[in-house]
């Protein structure tokens, strides 16, 4: 993993009518490849979290539209219908909308016979671009870890992260993990505190597995331990990902991120967010009031996935009649964010900071 040839989504090498993904629901206990045969399979993969992470969700949507064009009796109508359904599958992550709108921009002028080929080329381009973007994030974020390492005279750099913003959330390298992987390759002594990230445990089941695959030192902690570690000087920097960033620098990420930012602020620990420019929502200003927060099924809270006596299973942890609220994301206001790490550089979490790096977008 986090090597040049790793991918989280790809066209079947022997069948161009099948798209393949890693079924992330089964990790870390089982590594299984899942086949997408139709656009509705792609919707299911996004909705039921076979795939996770804003960039990968966007790429999966693009490949789903390719399957719609490939198999639809009336390709343009099928693609348009698939696009409508895909846009409703995960409302918070802006990459989904970005990828669908990007692909749909080609549809009107394309002939039916060319549509699948055109969308396939765009899906491939989206994936290739994401790899380059994540490497750019990694190179800029690496400078932060290098500075900490130098300040500590080569002692361990302790990074805390929340949820999974690794290679599994993108096409390769990840966002928050990209600087970590490059630091490891550069010989920096880096250690990661991994939040378990309830209720879906993306930290314990995905991030910890990823870091182990890449030989990165890490320690799994319960979600509420981060503040304690910061109080005792055991966290040098917090780096998270984001599913949507407003033009003013507010960031929506997995539920619990806001609390990490508050703890970091109170303990003078730098709190950075690593994001590809594709997750910036230039049409939204105030994240708290304007970003839609996905409310997911109660079973994610009342059930937990794991292995019991060698058998993978879901175990109920709450009474059947327990009322559950399950907001999937929260919004961290820009004032709590030390900086945004993008493929173009690091900037303040502000309208001015983002406009400096992306003037062509901010001017629209």
N, C-alpha and C positions, 0 to 999 in steps of 0.2 A: 504494500500500500504506500501511498504518497511517493510512488515512483513514477517515472515518465509514462509508463504504459497502463497504469491503473485507471479504470473508469467505473462509474456507478450506473451508467445506462449506455447501451450500444445496440447496434443492429446485429441480429443473429448472423454469424459468419457464413452459415450454410443456407440461410433462408431470409431473403430481404423483405419478407412479409411478416416477420416476427421481430419485435423489439424486446430486449432482455434487460432485466434489472436485478439487483440484489434484494431479496425479501428481508427488509430490515426488522420486521416484526419478530423474526426468529433468532436474531443475534442476541447475545454472543454464543448461544449454545449450539446453533445450527447455522451453517453458511449455505444458503440455498439460492439458486438462480430461478427467477420467475419469468415466464414468458407472457408478453402482451400480444394478443392476436387481434385485438380490435380497440377502437377508441374508448369504448365503454370499459375495457380492461384497464386502460390508463386512468379513467375517472376513479375506478375502484382502488387502484394503487395509490392515488393521491389522497382520496377521502379516508381510506382505512389505514393509511400510513405504512404501506409497503415501502414507499419513498418518503423521505422527510428532508426538510431544509429548503429554504426559498429558491436557491439556484437550481437544485435538482427538481423541485416541483415544476418550475418553469420549463426546464428541458423536457420533462415527462409530458407536459402539456403539448409542447411542440411535436414530439414524436407521436402523441396520440392523434393530432390533427393529420399527420402523415398517414397513419393507419386509416383514418376516416376517408381521406382522399383515395387511398389505395383500394379500399373495399366497398366504397359507396357506389350504389347503382347510378346515382346522380351526384357526382363528387362534390360540386360546389355547395349543393344543398346539404349534403351530409357533413361537410366541414363546418358550415355555418351553424348547424344544429349542435354539433360536437363542441364548438367554441362556446355556445351559450351554456351548455351543461358544465363544461370545464370551469368556467368563470365562477360558478357557484360552489365548486367542490372544496375550496379552502379560501375563505374571504380575506384573511389578514395578510398573507404573504403577497407582496406586490409583484414579485417576479412572475407569478402565474398570469396576471393581467398583461404584464409587459410582453411576455412570450406569445400569448394568444394574439394580442394586437399586432405584434411584429409579423407573425405569420399571416394573419388575415389581410394585411396590407398588400400581399401578393396575389390574393385570391381573385379579386374582381377582374383583373386584366389577363388572367391565365386561362388557357384552353383546358377543357376537362382532361384531355389526354396528357397534358403536361403538368397537371396540378400536383400529383404525388411526387414527381421528380423535383419540382420546385420546392415543395415543403420539406422534402428529405434534405435537400441541400441547405435549407435554412436551419433545420434542426441540427444538422452536423456543424454548421457554423456557430450556432448558439453554444454548443458543447465545447468546441475548440476555443471560442472566445472566453468562456468561463474559466478554462484551465489557465489561460494567459492572465486573466484578471486576478485569479487567486494567487498566482506566482508573484504578481505585482504587489498585492497586499502583503504577501510573505516578506518580500524584500524590504518594503517600507517598515513593516512591523518589527523586522529583525533589528533595526537600528535601536529600537526601544530596549530590547533585551540585551543588546551589546552594551548600551550605556549602563544598564543596571549591573551587568557582569563586571564591567570595568570599575564601577563605584564600589563593588563588593570584593574587589581584588580576585576575581575568578571564583568566588564562592557561589553556591547554588542560587540560581534565579528561580524564585517560587511564583508561579502563575496560577491564578484561580480562574476557572471558566465555568460557565453555566449552560446546560443543555448540550446539544451536539452541533458544533459549527465546524466540523472536520471534513475530511474527504468524502465521507458518506452523505454529507449535506449538500455537496456541490458535485462537480464532475470529477475533480481531483484536487488534492492539497488542502481544501477547506479554506475558511476565512480566518477565524480565530486561531486555528491550529497551524496555518501556513507559516507564521513567524516562528512558531515552536519547532516545526519540522526543519526549517532552514537553520534555526539556532543549533539544533541537535547535529545537523550535518556540518556546521561550522565549528563544532567542538565545544560549544558553550554548555556548561553544566546547568541543565534546566530540569525543573520538577514541576508537575502540574497537580494542583488540587482539583479533583473532579467532583462537582456536585452531582449527586445521584439524579436530580431533576425529576421529581415526582410531578404528575402522576404516571407518565409513560416511561420514566427512567431512561431517558436518552443518554444521560451522563454515564450511568453505571453500565448500561447495556451496549452503548455505541461508542462514546468517547473513550471510555476505559479500554475497550476492546481495540479500538483504533490505535491508541497510544502504545498498547502492548505489542501490536503488530509492527510498530515502527521503533520499538526499543526505546521509548521515552519514559523516563521515571515518572510515576504518578501515584497518587493516593486517593482512593474513593472516600468521600465524606457525605454525611447527610446534608440536606439542603440548608439547614439552619446552623451549621457549624462555621460557615464562612466568617461571620462577624466576630466570633470568638478568636479565630485564627488571626484576623486582622488586628484585634486588640493586643495580641501577643507578638506582633511583628513577624508573623510567619507567612505573610503574603506581600510580595513586592509589587505586583501589578495584577489587575483584573482585566481580562480580555474576553469579551463575549461576541457573538454574532448578532444579527438582527434580521427580521423578516420584512420590516418596512421602516424606512427613515424619512421623516418629513423634511421639507426644504429648510426648516428652521433648526434641524438637528435633534428633534425628539426621536427616540428609537423604540420600536415595538419588538419585543423578543419573548422567549418562553417565560411563562408565569414564574415569578420569583426573581427575575432580573432586577426589577426596581428595588427590591429589598437589598440586593447585593450592592447596588449603586449607593444606597443610603448608608450602608455600613462602611463602604469605601470612603465616602465623603467624610464621615464622622472620624475616620481613622487616618485621614490624609494619605490614602492609598490611591494611586492613579487608576482611573477606570476608563478603559478604552473599548471602543466598539469597532470591529473589523467588518467592513461591508463592501461588496461590489457595487458599482454605481447603478447596476440594474435594480437594486433594492431601494433606491431613492425615489420617493413619491413627490415629484415636483409640484403636484396639484394640491398637496395637503400641507397646511401650516402648523396646526395645533394637534399633536398626536393624541393627547388625552381625550379631547372632545371629538376628534374627527376619524381616527383609525377604528374600523370595525373590529371588535374582539370576538373571535370565534368561541362559541360555547359548545363544548364537546360532550359526548355521551357520559352518563354517570358511571358506567361500567369501568371506565379508565381509572376512576378513583376507588371504587369498591372492589375491584379485582386487580390482581398482580400476577404478571407472567414470570415463570421461572422453571426450574427443574426439580422434581421430587422423585427420589429413588430412580434417577436416570431417565425419567420420562418428562418431557416438556408439557406444561399444563398451566392453566389459569386458576388461581386460588382466590376465593372470596375473603376479603379482610374486614368487611363491615356487615352489619345486619341488613336483611333484605329490605326493611322498611325505612332505612336511613335516607333522609333527604340530602341531595348532593348538588352543589354548584361546581361547575368545572370550566371556568374561563381558561383558555389555552395560552393567552398572552397577557402581558402588562406593558405599560408604556413608561419608559424612563425619560423624564424631562431633560432637555439639553443642558440645563444648568448643573446637572450631576455628572455629565460626561466630560472627561478630561480632553478627549480628542477622538476623531474618527479616522480610522486607518482605511484608506481606499487604494485602488490600483494606481492612482495618480499621485499619491502622497498622503501625508497626515495633516488634518486641518482641525480647527476649532469646531465644536458642535454648534454651529450657528449658520444663519443664512449667509452671512458674509464669508465664513470659512468655506462652505460648500460652493458658493459662487466663484470664489477664487480658483478652485480646482476644476469646476465645470461651468465656465462662463456661458457656453453655448446652450446649456440646459436652463440655467438660471434666467437667461434673457427672454425665454419663451413666455 
